Amino acid sequence: MLKGKTALVTGASKGIGKAIAIALAKEGYDIAFNFVGSKDSAAEAYEEIKSLNVKVVSAKTDVSKMEEVRSLVNTVKDEFNSLDIVVNNAGITRDKTLKNMTQEEWQTVIDVNLTGVFNVSKAALEILNNDGRIVNISSVAGICGNFGQTNYAASKAGIIGFTKSLAKELAGRGITVNAIAPGFIKTEMTDKIPFLRRKIIERMIPLGKAGTPEDVANAVVFLASPKARYITGEILHVAGGLNF
């Protein structure tokens, strides 16, 4: 247990982000998280994390807007004074082929998925402790591409380049920066994919099944731990072999 440690997890009201926040809370981290959508989901996540006997702070924050991110970080500073780990998880999809994709659908995904990582990382640097951690949630789509996801794949590929560059910039402070590239993970988002399409995707996975949010959360816990102190600038695939 790492009592007294603090973590900021973006997009943690449900899905992978919620699993990450819970996993870190089980390790003793006090948790700050943001949400954009359902207040009910955020309230449920808040109570579930709080039940693990840690401090919790949550705020409605659009990570694509720097002024809102700075307000979130100021709230975290007031409550926790400093941070030990930042997990950039917030992300959206607006899937269409490029031929049918609008400028707005392109820009919205880039603004949230990629610019959001810039905004949160930059603002959080002011309170991130030396020897801290930044973990960015990318995607196998950012490495292999995916039909109908030029915007999403571009944003997730950008996170990889961002991760590797920032790792070099922050090494002098002992801060490690890594990314996780999930594959096909069972969430509300993937549950919307037609049944037959889901089965086809699962057949493509060497391990033969979709992953869970907890699989990704476990990888974050490892990268946050002292056991990963000498790992930086790396992309950890949590994809059941889908990235082969």
C-alpha positions as a printed NumPy array, in Angstrom:
array([[  0.   ,   0.   ,   0.   ],
       [  1.281,   3.423,  -0.989],
       [ -0.635,   5.649,   1.411],
       [ -0.083,   9.335,   0.768],
       [  0.532,   8.881,  -2.948],
       [ -1.732,  10.785,  -5.327],
       [ -2.998,  10.131,  -8.851],
       [ -4.914,  12.099, -11.468],
       [ -6.845,   9.893, -13.894],
       [ -8.732,  11.549, -16.738],
       [-11.996,  10.129, -18.006],
       [-12.485,   7.883, -14.984],
       [-16.249,   7.908, -14.574],
       [-16.549,   4.566, -16.39 ],
       [-14.761,   1.987, -18.524],
       [-10.988,   1.76 , -18.588],
       [-10.506,   5.016, -16.689],
       [-12.703,   3.883, -13.812],
       [-10.868,   0.551, -13.626],
       [ -7.54 ,   2.399, -13.497],
       [ -8.71 ,   4.719, -10.732],
       [-10.02 ,   1.796,  -8.682],
       [ -6.84 ,  -0.234,  -9.189],
       [ -4.673,   2.674,  -8.049],
       [ -6.968,   3.331,  -5.087],
       [ -6.55 ,  -0.31 ,  -4.047],
       [ -2.806,   0.371,  -3.989],
       [ -3.411,   3.261,  -1.598],
       [ -3.389,   6.217,  -3.999],
       [ -5.647,   9.187,  -3.326],
       [ -7.521,   9.81 ,  -6.562],
       [ -8.505,  12.865,  -8.575],
       [-10.505,  12.373, -11.746],
       [-12.485,  14.321, -14.279],
       [-15.618,  13.533, -16.216],
       [-17.565,  15.146, -19.048],
       [-20.684,  13.051, -19.578],
       [-23.026,  11.446, -17.067],
       [-22.999,  12.948, -13.578],
       [-24.614,   9.754, -12.317],
       [-21.738,   7.6  , -13.612],
       [-19.231,  10.023, -12.086],
       [-21.06 ,   9.92 ,  -8.737],
       [-21.055,   6.114,  -8.773],
       [-17.333,   6.046,  -9.557],
       [-16.683,   8.585,  -6.784],
       [-18.468,   6.485,  -4.181],
       [-16.845,   3.245,  -5.322],
       [-13.367,   4.761,  -5.1  ],
       [-14.115,   6.447,  -1.773],
       [-15.205,   3.089,  -0.316],
       [-11.577,   1.983,  -0.641],
       [-10.635,   4.396,   2.162],
       [ -8.777,   6.937,   0.051],
       [ -9.385,  10.609,  -0.626],
       [-11.244,  11.393,  -3.851],
       [-11.648,  14.592,  -5.852],
       [-13.72 ,  14.82 ,  -9.029],
       [-14.619,  17.666, -11.354],
       [-16.44 ,  18.106, -14.639],
       [-13.634,  19.04 , -17.027],
       [-13.259,  19.09 , -20.801],
       [ -9.616,  18.12 , -21.306],
       [ -9.567,  19.788, -24.725],
       [ -9.924,  23.179, -23.013],
       [ -6.784,  24.348, -21.214],
       [ -8.621,  26.782, -18.937],
       [-10.773,  23.94 , -17.574],
       [ -7.738,  21.687, -17.168],
       [ -5.874,  24.366, -15.214],
       [ -8.894,  24.715, -12.928],
       [ -8.863,  20.935, -12.371],
       [ -5.149,  20.925, -11.559],
       [ -5.594,  23.869,  -9.178],
       [ -8.294,  21.883,  -7.388],
       [ -5.958,  18.903,  -7.127],
       [ -3.216,  21.184,  -5.773],
       [ -5.549,  22.585,  -3.133],
       [ -6.62 ,  19.116,  -2.017],
       [ -3.434,  17.064,  -2.419],
       [ -0.603,  19.652,  -2.752],
       [  1.18 ,  17.509,  -5.347],
       [  0.836,  14.535,  -7.693],
       [  2.731,  11.274,  -8.057],
       [  1.119,   9.938, -11.229],
       [ -0.892,  11.321, -14.131],
       [ -2.888,   8.915, -16.277],
       [ -4.115,  10.449, -19.536],
       [ -7.025,   8.171, -20.366],
       [ -9.816,  10.477, -21.591],
       [-10.747,   9.762, -25.183],
       [-13.595,   9.637, -27.682],
       [-14.38 ,   8.139, -31.077],
       [-16.19 ,   9.583, -34.078],
       [-15.764,   6.721, -36.539],
       [-16.279,   7.219, -40.265],
       [-14.311,   6.611, -43.414],
       [-12.266,   9.627, -44.431],
       [-14.547,  10.16 , -47.437],
       [-17.529,  10.656, -45.116],
       [-15.759,  12.254, -42.157],
       [-16.522,  15.905, -41.423],
       [-13.958,  18.484, -40.37 ],
       [-15.696,  18.665, -36.994],
       [-15.492,  14.879, -36.482],
       [-11.784,  14.989, -37.261],
       [-11.015,  17.992, -35.067],
       [-13.09 ,  16.923, -32.066],
       [-11.241,  13.616, -31.774],
       [ -7.837,  15.275, -32.16 ],
       [ -8.759,  17.962, -29.616],
       [ -9.873,  15.509, -26.922],
       [ -7.559,  12.554, -27.508],
       [ -4.307,  14.327, -28.375],
       [ -4.548,  17.972, -27.353],
       [ -6.125,  16.765, -24.108],
       [ -2.959,  14.81 , -23.325],
       [ -0.903,  17.95 , -23.999],
       [ -3.157,  20.112, -21.821],
       [ -3.256,  17.773, -18.833],
       [  0.44 ,  16.872, -18.96 ],
       [  1.538,  20.507, -19.265],
       [ -0.707,  21.758, -16.472],
       [  0.109,  18.836, -14.168],
       [  3.875,  19.308, -14.543],
       [  3.631,  22.203, -12.12 ],
       [  2.626,  19.875,  -9.266],
       [  4.026,  16.517, -10.415],
       [  6.664,  15.287,  -8.013],
       [ 10.185,  14.441,  -9.122],
       [ 10.372,  10.669,  -9.703],
       [  6.689,  10.824, -10.669],
       [  4.935,   8.989, -13.468],
       [  2.966,   9.892, -16.567],
       [  1.067,   7.073, -18.27 ],
       [ -0.736,   7.823, -21.523],
       [ -3.437,   5.535, -22.893],
       [ -2.847,   5.104, -26.616],
       [ -4.257,   2.249, -28.729],
       [ -3.263,  -0.547, -31.071],
       [ -5.111,   1.548, -33.677],
       [ -2.355,   4.137, -33.347],
       [  0.188,   1.515, -34.395],
       [ -1.679,  -0.697, -36.856],
       [ -4.417,   1.66 , -38.041],
       [ -8.069,   0.705, -38.28 ],
       [-10.726,   1.004, -40.978],
       [-12.955,   4.021, -40.399],
       [-10.709,   5.511, -37.717],
       [ -8.269,   7.866, -39.404],
       [ -9.027,  10.523, -36.781],
       [ -8.8  ,   8.142, -33.814],
       [ -5.703,   6.326, -35.118],
       [ -3.958,   9.632, -35.844],
       [ -4.677,  10.894, -32.326],
       [ -3.413,   7.686, -30.715],
       [ -0.306,   7.601, -32.922],
       [  0.353,  11.189, -31.877],
       [  0.244,  10.114, -28.237],
       [  3.051,   7.654, -28.924],
       [  5.307,  10.349, -30.377],
       [  4.356,  12.687, -27.541],
       [  5.204,  10.004, -24.974],
       [  8.637,   9.256, -26.382],
       [  9.555,  12.941, -26.647],
       [  8.304,  13.895, -23.192],
       [ 10.137,  10.921, -21.682],
       [ 13.405,  12.466, -22.873],
       [ 12.454,  15.9  , -21.587],
       [ 11.525,  14.745, -18.071],
       [ 14.194,  12.107, -17.486],
       [ 16.334,  14.669, -15.682],
       [ 13.639,  14.966, -13.009],
       [ 13.392,  11.21 , -12.672],
       [  9.866,  11.277, -14.122],
       [  9.065,   8.33 , -16.367],
       [  6.641,   8.706, -19.272],
       [  5.165,   5.611, -20.868],
       [  2.125,   4.657, -22.914],
       [ -0.189,   1.684, -22.933],
       [ -1.708,   0.515, -26.215],
       [ -4.868,  -1.463, -25.459],
       [ -6.325,  -3.721, -28.102],
       [ -9.952,  -4.852, -28.174],
       [-11.177,  -4.177, -24.624],
       [-14.719,  -4.939, -23.487],
       [-16.298,  -1.586, -22.595],
       [-19.537,   0.286, -23.282],
       [-17.857,   1.64 , -26.412],
       [-17.029,  -1.78 , -27.862],
       [-20.403,  -3.198, -26.782],
       [-21.972,  -0.903, -29.4  ],
       [-20.154,  -2.789, -32.176],
       [-22.503,  -5.241, -33.949],
       [-22.322,  -8.775, -32.532],
       [-20.978, -10.401, -35.694],
       [-18.272,  -7.739, -36.083],
       [-17.205,  -8.27 , -32.462],
       [-16.883, -12.011, -33.051],
       [-14.771, -11.437, -36.165],
       [-12.435,  -9.15 , -34.196],
       [-12.142, -11.665, -31.356],
       [-11.168, -14.365, -33.872],
       [ -8.29 , -12.123, -34.965],
       [ -6.88 , -11.969, -31.422],
       [ -4.272, -14.685, -30.802],
       [ -5.509, -15.148, -27.219],
       [ -9.015, -15.566, -28.653],
       [-10.973, -13.103, -26.537],
       [-11.424,  -9.451, -25.699],
       [ -9.52 ,  -7.922, -22.827],
       [-11.053,  -6.234, -19.804],
       [-10.569,  -2.743, -18.37 ],
       [ -8.846,  -4.418, -15.436],
       [ -6.18 ,  -5.822, -17.794],
       [ -5.26 ,  -2.257, -18.738],
       [ -5.506,  -1.071, -15.141],
       [ -3.053,  -3.737, -13.995],
       [ -0.522,  -2.481, -16.542],
       [ -0.922,   1.076, -15.227],
       [ -0.352,  -0.116, -11.663],
       [  2.872,  -1.796, -12.771],
       [  4.156,   1.299, -14.59 ],
       [  3.281,   3.394, -11.531],
       [  5.181,   1.104,  -9.193],
       [  8.831,   1.21 ,  -8.123],
       [  9.307,  -1.986, -10.129],
       [  9.025,   0.114, -13.308],
       [ 11.413,   2.854, -12.184],
       [ 13.863,   2.161, -15.049],
       [ 11.27 ,   1.999, -17.821],
       [ 10.532,   5.156, -19.801],
       [  9.532,   6.094, -23.335],
       [  8.015,   2.649, -23.891],
       [  4.728,   1.463, -25.376],
       [  3.213,  -1.477, -23.504],
       [  0.745,  -3.468, -25.607],
       [ -2.237,  -4.87 , -23.731],
       [ -3.856,  -6.473, -26.72 ],
       [ -3.819, -10.261, -26.441],
       [ -1.466, -10.356, -29.415],
       [ -3.692,  -8.26 , -31.704],
       [ -0.694,  -6.01 , -32.375],
       [  1.399,  -8.843, -33.927]])
